[in-house]
Amino acid sequence: MGVLPDWMIAARVKIDPPPTWDKTPGRISWGLSSYGLDVRAGYKFKIFTNAHRGVVDPKSFDAKAFVDVDLTPSGEHRFWQMWIKSPNQSGQGCARCYQTKEKADAVCPVSDRPDHVLIPPNSFALAETVEWIEMPRDVLAICVGRSTYARCGIIINTTPIEPEWRGRVTIEISNTTPLPAKIYAGEGIAQMLFLKGEAECRVSYADKGGKYQGQMGLTLPIVEGVAGAE
């Protein structure tokens, strides 16, 4: 099993939009690297809160545990105030969160449109990649974090991407610090490494009818056969 180089990734993996290399000053880079693909965080996020349950259950995950945030450039962004405790617990600070939602406090002026979300201390968020990926039958991908975020205590977690899976990759972003952490929409978030198998698999993700096949939008955990699972 070997790692695909840049030219082979471009030739064998369907990626939309087609990858280039972007290193705009002031932005976290993305695109093809020597032996990988740096993917971007999309513009929609789900930020975890613990307001509804005392236990996280993967078999019965409550969608209300997330706050939905939409930073889509063409959308009408609205903001509300989110209060978070300071690290020493002696006071609170106020941070703006953004969402297209009628109940939000006010419409966000164009000049104040956000380019990031805030993840609360010791919490996490879900995001999806800008890129749509279609995997070959003999290739598996793993996704690892970017050093820009890792050196700030922000951890990226994504499970292996199986042969013949297609969709936008759901990414879990953990803030391990005691402070709110910024995550920038539309900029580099993780690197995908593509591993070619020694032979084609007998059964691909498509053959199995995988439950996350073709996913668009942020998909919560699905456990087949459990009441409430979709």
N, C-alpha and C positions, 0 to 999 in steps of 0.2 A: 504494500500500500504506500503510495507516494503522495506528496502535496503538489497540487496543480500550480504552475507558474502563471503570471499575469496573462500572457498571450493565450494560454490554454483555457483559463477561466472565461475570457472574453469569447472564445470560440465554442465552448461546450456548455456553458451555463447561460440560460436565458435570464437576462437582467433588464428590467424596465424601470426607469429610463436607463439607456445604455451607459455603462460606467466610463467616466473620464477621470482625470486627477485634478482636484480643486484644492488649491492652497492659498485661498484669499486671505490677506492679512487681517487679523482680528477674528478669524473664524476657525473652528476645529475642522481640519481637513477631512476629505472623503474621496473615495474612488479606488481604482485598482492600485495595489502596491505590489511589490516583487512576487510574493506568494500568498496574496490574500485580497480581500475586498473590504475596504472600509465603508460601512453603511451609515446612513444618516438616521437620526431620530425624526419621526414624523411630527405632526402638529397637534395630535390629539393624545391626551394622557389620562390615565386613571391614577389618582393619588390615594393611597391607603390611609384610612383613619380607623380608630378602634372604638368608634362611638356606638356601635350596634351590638357587638358581641364580645364576650370575654375570652373566647377561644377561636382560633383559626382552624377551620375544618375543610380540607381539600375536597371532601365528598359533598359538602353542603356549604359552599362559599356564598355569602350574602353579597349581592351586587351593591347594596346600600353601604357597604364598607368602603366604597370608593367615592371620591369626588371627581367628577368628569370635568376636564379642562380642555378647551378647544382654542388653539392659537392659529387656526387656518387663516392665512393672509387675507382671503377674500371674505371672511366672515365678519359679522358685527360683534365685536368682543364686548362683553360686559364684565364688570369686576365687582367683587365683594371683599370684605375685610376678613382675614383669617388671623386669629390671635395665637401666638406661640410663646411659650415660656422661655425666658432667658436661661442661659446655661447654669447660672447660679441660683435659679428658682426665686430670685428676689423681686422679679418684676416680669412684665410681659412686653413683647414688641409686636408691632402690627406689620403684616405682609399682605400685599395684594395678590389674590388669585384671580384668574380670568376664565370666563366661560360665556358661551352664547346661551343665555338663560333669562327668561322674563323676570324672574324673581331676584335677579342680581341688583346690586345697589344702584348702578348707573352705567350709561354707555361709556366705553373707554374712548377718549379722543384719538384721532388718527395719529397724532404726534406722540401719543403715549402707548402705542400698540406694543405689547410685550414680545420679546424674542426668547423667553425662557419660562419655565415653571419652577416653583420652589417645592422641594421635598422636605417635609418636617424632619427633625432630628430622629434618628433611629427608626425611620419608616422607609417605605419603598413606593415606587410608582411603576405602572405598566406603560409602555410605549410600543409603537409599531414602526417598522422601517419605512422610509420613503420608497425604497426599492421593492419591486415585485420580483420574486425569485422562482425559477422553475428548475428543479434538480434533475440531472441525468440519472439513468437507472443504475449506473455503476459508481456513483459518487455520493459520499456523505460529507456533510459540513458541520464544523463546530464553530461556535461564536465566542470570542473572548473580548475582554474589555480594552479600552484605550488608555494609554499611560497618562494622558491629560487628566482624565477623571480618576484613575486608580491612585495617583499620587495625591489626590485630595480626599481619599477615603470613600470614594464612590465606586461601588462594585456593580458590574454588569453580569447578569446571569441569563443564559439562554440554553435550552436543551438541544441535543443534536438534531440536525435537520436531515431527514432521511431521504434515501433515493426515491425519485419521482414525486417528492412533495412539491407543492406549489402554493404560493401565497405571499403575504407580507409577514415578516418575522415579528412575533411578539417578544418584546425584550423586558426583562425585569431589572429595575434600577434601584439598588439599595443605598441609602445614605447611612453610613456607619458612624457618622460624626455626631457630636452633641449640638450642632448648629444646623439651621436650614441650609439646603444645598441647591444651587442653580443647575438646571439641565436645559441646554440650549436646543430649541427646535430647529429642524432643517440643517443641522450640522452633524459632523461625525460623532458616533456614539460607540461603535463596536467594530471589531474586525472578524470577518468570516474566513475560515481556512477550509479549503476543499480537498478532501482525501479520496483518491481513486482506489477502488477495491481491486484486489488481485484477480477477481472474476465478477461477473454480474451476479447479483443476489437472485435467489429463487423467487422470493416474494418481496415486492417493493411496497412503499407506503400507499401508492395508488392501488395496487392489487388488494391490499387489506381494507381499502375503503376508509382510510384513516379519518378520525373525527375532526381533525384540524385542517383537512385538505381544502385548499382554496380560500383560506380565511382572509377576510378583509375587515378591518376594524379590530378593536381590542377584544380578544376572546378570553373569557374567564375559564377556570378549570371545568372540564367536562369528564364525568365518570359515568360510563355507560351502565345502565341498569339501576342507577340510583335515582330515587324520586326527585324530580325537579331538575335533573340534568337535561340539557338540551342537545 
